[in-house]
Amino acid sequence: MKVPRALKIALVLLLASPLLAGCGVRDEESREGAPTLDEVYQGMRASAVKGGYVLHAAASYRGDAGGMKVDGSYEAWLDLPNDTARQLWDYNGRQDVAVLRGSKVWFLGGDAKPHGANACLGRYDHALCTLLGDAMPDGVPVKSEYAGRPVLDVSRQTELDLDGNLWDLEEHAYLDPETFLPVAVTTNKVKSESNLISVSTALEFGDFEWVAADSLSGDFFDPGEDDNPAAGLRGQSMNVFWLRQDVASAGDLPALSLQIGGPDNEGGVYLVYDDARQFGWNRLSLSEHASDSFVDLEPPWSDSPCTTRTEVDLPGGKATIFAEDAYLVPGLPATPGPCPADEPVQFVAHVWLAGTAISISAIDFEDNPWNSEEGMRQAILSLVPFSN
């Protein structure tokens, strides 16, 4: 499945926070008497399930990206017993539709938008998280108010790196304290080096309704496409390599399963493997493109005394495992002096094989067993040609 450039642009439009004055009031908010995050997750899920019915959520949508206004609506249909959801974004006269099933997503119309978080409220639950649009709040619930209404506020503050630009992100999910269904979801993203550049959005929900499942068309949750996660790798003009559909466990390395693979925006392909036991954990990512030679690390990592190299004997190709200072920022000088012993290390493997340059890295590297020399070595030696 090709991820179009519009996806990156849409990220800029959709990530954000309290849009206008009155979006969220947090005076004297308190944790006392508030439910735990797990209780909120369980309560929201219980409120979104009813035998023989699909939950329909509808919200108004507002966005402001540096003065560029976007107004529209957002709808989601959840069939949680079947781990399925459908989304409809309608804004500025156009519609984007997506169907989600398990950990996979298909875009059925318009330019692809972010398809919703695959994690929220501390859990990986792709279908349920569509209720929160694209937000991934996971903070401690606190009592608060939104537009004069008592709510539970679950928030998240983090820093994002989008195409080399750092952004400070703050998200809030304002939930009904009885049903735990969303009242509003707001986000605010500010470019770290310039407080003048900001992007904000808000979803404000109306009433939720139950729709009889048998009243929907038979293909309502049907993507109408091959649901093989490797389908997007077919028909490529370059030599594509993968770790097969499934990767067996080895020692401390957990088993992996291919979640998605397809063309990227730069003429290459990408593959994402997840822990076979739980979606979203211990992820391993492969990025590939045609190349006449081995591709080294980019500065500043290639110049840093904190980067080490380990060559791996690969018949017919070349492979190097890099251990690098995970917090080096592109554009800054190489790390001076001795390398700090307590800094996290990220392992990255670069491979050149049959005219294809392959970069392998572990996502969420600090807690990922695949983020290790042994993990990278195992991935390198497991590469095989992909066959249509």
VOGU-3710 file (C-alpha; in Angstrom, 3 decimals, decimal comma):
1> mkvpralkia> 0,000/0,000/0,000  1,566/3,258/-1,077  1,588/5,998/1,535  1,143/9,242/-0,440  2,815/12,529/0,322  -0,621/13,834/1,294  -0,323/11,678/4,417  2,609/13,757/5,646  0,791/16,976/4,801  -2,319/15,750/6,581
11> lvlllaspll> -0,256/15,046/9,677  0,589/18,734/9,825  -3,096/19,583/9,588  -4,341/17,040/12,084  -1,879/17,043/14,972  -2,679/19,685/17,570  -4,648/20,895/20,721  -6,936/23,352/22,490  -7,986/25,407/19,533  -9,641/28,467/21,013
21> agcgvrdees> -10,309/29,907/24,438  -12,786/27,710/26,262  -11,676/24,450/24,635  -10,397/23,037/27,893  -10,546/24,379/31,446  -8,258/22,648/33,901  -8,771/24,812/37,023  -8,358/22,815/40,235  -8,316/19,559/38,334  -7,865/16,607/40,611
31> regaptldev> -6,881/13,005/40,428  -8,749/12,258/43,642  -11,694/10,000/42,878  -10,817/9,778/39,184  -10,660/6,299/37,612  -7,396/4,727/36,556  -6,318/4,678/32,933  -7,165/0,974/32,718  -10,634/1,619/34,130  -11,158/4,346/31,527
41> yqgmrasavk> -10,105/1,994/28,730  -12,340/-0,819/29,982  -15,255/1,595/30,482  -14,941/3,092/26,997  -14,793/-0,344/25,431  -17,842/-1,525/27,392  -19,792/1,559/26,251  -18,884/0,877/22,613  -20,183/-2,709/22,445  -23,784/-3,855/22,053
51> ggyvlhaaas> -24,756/-7,189/20,571  -26,013/-6,929/16,985  -25,209/-3,227/16,739  -22,443/-0,935/15,479  -21,576/2,247/17,402  -21,723/5,401/15,274  -19,801/8,492/16,442  -20,037/11,908/14,772  -18,001/15,019/15,496  -17,383/18,462/14,073
61> yrgdaggmkv> -13,811/19,077/13,003  -11,840/22,331/13,152  -8,233/22,900/12,244  -5,894/25,868/12,135  -2,468/25,500/10,543  -0,708/28,842/10,698  -3,895/30,738/9,872  -5,119/28,234/7,278  -8,554/27,165/8,520  -10,085/23,764/7,919
71> dgsyeawldl> -13,679/22,996/8,908  -15,544/19,776/8,459  -16,750/16,640/10,188  -15,525/13,264/11,331  -17,484/10,023/11,648  -16,533/6,576/12,884  -18,418/3,276/12,924  -17,100/0,686/15,388  -17,705/-3,055/15,257  -15,454/-3,959/18,170
81> pndtarqlwd> -16,381/-7,668/18,478  -14,956/-8,060/14,964  -12,061/-5,626/15,597  -13,222/-3,464/12,705  -13,966/0,219/12,157  -14,754/2,635/9,340  -13,822/6,325/9,247  -15,078/9,248/7,206  -13,299/12,619/7,161  -15,326/15,301/5,376
91> yngrqdvavl> -13,682/18,705/5,118  -13,548/21,596/2,675  -15,802/19,775/0,222  -13,907/16,481/0,017  -14,185/13,110/1,689  -11,617/10,541/2,797  -12,750/7,066/3,801  -10,761/4,353/5,554  -11,563/0,847/6,747  -9,575/-0,612/9,635
101> rgskvwflgg> -9,401/-4,288/10,444  -7,134/-5,499/13,206  -3,845/-3,671/12,742  -4,338/-2,917/9,037  -5,942/-0,001/7,224  -7,227/0,570/3,701  -7,962/3,997/2,192  -11,078/3,827/0,041  -11,324/7,345/-1,320  -9,702/10,757/-1,486
111> dakphganac> -6,159/11,425/-0,361  -5,036/9,290/2,532  -5,340/10,871/5,944  -3,802/9,609/9,163  -6,000/6,634/9,884  -6,274/6,981/13,611  -4,012/5,934/16,418  -3,259/2,258/16,892  -2,670/2,930/20,588  -4,564/5,000/23,134
121> lgrydhalct> -5,326/4,889/26,841  -2,292/2,684/27,328  -3,523/-0,098/25,029  -3,059/-1,191/21,430  -6,653/-1,285/20,215  -6,820/0,035/16,668  -10,604/-0,055/16,254  -11,477/1,495/19,621  -8,882/4,241/19,222  -10,698/5,561/16,137
131> llgdampdgv> -13,084/7,157/18,647  -10,278/9,594/19,442  -9,480/10,476/15,840  -5,687/10,472/15,567  -4,838/11,258/19,185  -2,972/8,828/21,437  -3,554/10,111/24,987  -2,109/7,896/27,704  -1,744/10,121/30,775  -3,277/9,746/34,214
141> pvkseyagrp> -7,003/10,678/34,062  -7,926/13,817/35,975  -11,204/15,553/36,660  -11,657/18,691/34,613  -14,161/20,704/32,567  -14,705/21,249/28,880  -17,001/24,082/27,770  -18,522/24,117/31,270  -19,163/20,376/31,292  -17,557/17,990/33,815
151> vldvsrqtel> -15,180/15,615/32,049  -12,244/13,328/32,561  -9,108/14,644/30,879  -6,599/12,126/29,549  -3,643/13,903/27,979  -0,267/13,345/26,356  2,748/15,618/25,962  5,638/14,547/23,792  8,128/15,691/21,160  7,811/14,611/17,540
161> dldgnlwdle> 10,444/14,451/14,833  8,744/14,987/11,465  11,131/15,052/8,524  13,912/16,382/10,765  11,766/19,106/12,353  11,052/18,903/16,091  7,550/19,697/17,320  6,144/19,867/20,851  2,825/18,012/20,879  0,065/18,200/23,466
171> ehayldpetf> -3,137/16,181/23,199  -6,273/16,052/25,349  -9,158/13,580/25,259  -12,076/14,980/27,240  -14,296/12,053/28,185  -17,784/11,704/29,660  -17,196/10,558/33,271  -20,114/8,111/33,075  -19,709/6,448/29,664  -16,036/7,318/29,054
181> lpvavttnkv> -16,958/8,163/25,451  -15,312/11,316/24,066  -16,827/14,759/24,435  -13,954/16,395/22,561  -10,403/15,667/21,444  -7,981/18,547/21,001  -4,341/18,653/20,003  -1,751/21,378/19,649  1,598/21,134/17,936  4,231/23,876/18,158
191> ksesnlisvs> 7,507/23,871/16,247  10,171/23,610/18,935  12,524/26,266/17,592  9,749/28,748/16,821  6,727/29,318/19,034  5,215/31,269/16,136  4,584/28,116/14,076  1,706/26,049/15,443  -0,964/23,664/14,249  -4,124/22,894/16,169
201> talefgdfew> -7,270/20,807/15,719  -10,413/19,963/17,639  -13,031/17,244/17,363  -16,273/17,950/19,234  -18,647/15,016/19,471  -22,423/15,008/19,399  -24,679/12,134/20,439  -23,576/8,572/19,849  -26,024/6,182/18,244  -26,445/2,451/17,749
211> vaadslsgdf> -26,881/1,239/14,189  -28,234/-2,259/13,577  -25,387/-4,258/12,032  -27,726/-5,966/9,558  -28,909/-2,572/8,276  -25,473/-1,818/6,846  -24,457/-2,984/3,394  -22,534/-6,232/3,287  -19,371/-4,478/2,115  -19,521/-1,590/4,608
221> fdpgeddnpa> -16,448/-2,882/6,459  -14,957/-4,594/3,422  -11,791/-2,955/2,048  -12,362/-4,711/-1,273  -8,627/-5,323/-1,572  -6,154/-8,086/-0,937  -5,636/-8,139/2,820  -2,249/-9,820/2,527  0,148/-7,398/4,284  2,780/-8,182/1,639
231> aglrgqsmnv> 0,485/-7,361/-1,294  2,021/-3,891/-1,704  5,436/-5,407/-2,349  4,326/-7,065/-5,561  5,299/-5,822/-8,986  8,275/-3,706/-7,888  10,979/-2,878/-10,435  13,723/-3,245/-7,812  14,881/-6,359/-5,979  12,909/-6,522/-2,717
241> fwlrqdvasa> 14,042/-8,452/0,346  12,019/-9,420/3,401  12,171/-11,634/6,488  9,277/-13,755/5,170  5,749/-13,397/6,536  6,764/-14,564/10,001  10,029/-14,490/11,911  10,612/-17,219/14,495  11,767/-16,328/17,993  15,452/-16,807/18,721
251> gdlpalslqi> 16,836/-16,630/22,248  15,649/-13,343/23,762  14,326/-12,124/20,404  10,518/-12,433/20,205  8,746/-13,812/17,149  7,649/-11,200/14,596  4,871/-11,011/12,033  4,715/-8,753/8,980  2,099/-6,044/9,492  2,483/-3,992/6,347
261> ggpdneggvy> 4,747/-3,640/3,342  4,553/-1,456/0,261  5,975/1,432/-1,774  7,217/4,550/-0,022  7,179/8,086/-1,398  10,747/8,001/-2,689  10,716/5,110/-5,154  11,576/2,431/-2,614  9,642/0,136/-0,302  9,150/-0,230/3,442
271> lvyddarqfg> 8,173/-3,127/5,698  7,066/-3,126/9,333  7,154/-6,229/11,520  5,452/-6,420/14,914  5,675/-8,761/17,861  3,619/-11,788/16,814  1,983/-11,857/20,251  0,829/-8,242/20,517  0,435/-5,621/17,830  2,618/-2,564/18,213
281> wnrlslseha> 5,323/-4,095/20,406  8,967/-4,845/19,567  8,637/-3,412/16,073  11,252/-3,860/13,380  11,327/-1,604/10,320  12,974/-2,150/6,927  13,458/0,622/4,364  14,755/-0,329/0,914  15,705/1,411/-2,320  17,695/0,583/-5,438
291> sdsfvdlepp> 21,375/1,490/-5,126  24,622/0,818/-6,962  26,611/0,657/-3,737  26,499/0,360/0,041  24,902/3,390/1,770  26,700/4,702/4,859  25,143/6,509/7,805  24,354/10,186/7,356  26,026/12,850/9,523  26,164/13,464/12,406
301> wsdspcttrt> 26,103/9,761/13,257  28,756/8,820/10,688  31,139/11,411/12,187  30,441/10,776/15,852  32,998/9,035/18,077  29,948/7,516/19,788  29,075/5,474/16,690  30,620/2,025/16,392  30,601/-0,294/13,369  30,466/-4,075/13,220
311> evdlpggkat> 30,856/-5,783/9,862  28,718/-8,846/9,159  29,808/-11,461/6,651  27,010/-11,584/4,069  27,576/-13,755/0,969  26,985/-11,737/-2,180  26,589/-8,450/-0,338  27,811/-6,108/2,395  26,339/-5,499/5,827  27,294/-3,277/8,757
321> ifaedaylvp> 25,686/-2,918/12,167  25,948/0,583/13,626  25,544/1,320/17,313  24,860/5,029/17,632  24,046/7,658/20,205  20,271/7,592/19,997  19,845/11,266/20,867  22,195/12,810/18,351  20,239/15,401/16,422  20,831/15,834/12,659
331> glpatpgpcp> 22,551/19,120/11,902  24,467/19,344/15,177  28,215/18,764/15,428  29,515/15,331/16,281  29,501/14,507/19,972  32,749/15,839/21,527  34,815/14,007/24,115  34,063/10,612/25,651  30,681/9,020/24,986  28,290/9,118/27,967
341> adepvqfvah> 27,861/5,632/29,357  24,254/6,115/30,414  22,864/7,297/27,073  20,604/4,848/25,207  22,066/3,253/22,123  20,191/2,552/18,929  21,337/-0,216/16,615  20,855/0,224/12,871  21,851/-2,238/10,168  22,735/-1,132/6,637
351> vwlagtaisi> 22,801/-3,829/3,974  23,624/-3,821/0,291  22,430/-6,890/-1,580  21,728/-7,504/-5,285  21,457/-3,784/-6,092  19,249/-2,924/-3,119  20,210/-0,812/-0,108  18,367/-1,920/3,016  18,170/-0,077/6,342  16,938/-2,057/9,351
361> saidfednpw> 16,040/-0,471/12,661  14,032/-1,242/15,774  11,156/1,079/16,646  10,728/2,001/20,340  14,328/0,916/20,625  14,835/1,464/24,359  12,602/-1,491/25,317  12,926/-3,583/22,179  15,041/-6,796/22,280  15,577/-6,459/18,522
371> nseegmrqai> 17,472/-3,233/19,247  20,710/-5,103/19,827  23,693/-6,330/17,871  22,265/-9,851/17,976  18,863/-8,589/16,793  20,367/-6,742/13,843  22,591/-9,701/12,964  19,615/-12,065/13,051  17,611/-9,740/10,792  20,478/-9,409/8,310
381> lslvpfsn> 21,000/-13,151/8,036  17,245/-13,756/7,700  16,853/-11,578/4,583  15,537/-13,468/1,552  14,303/-12,249/-1,852  10,599/-11,442/-2,003  8,782/-13,388/-4,695  5,504/-12,276/-6,237
//
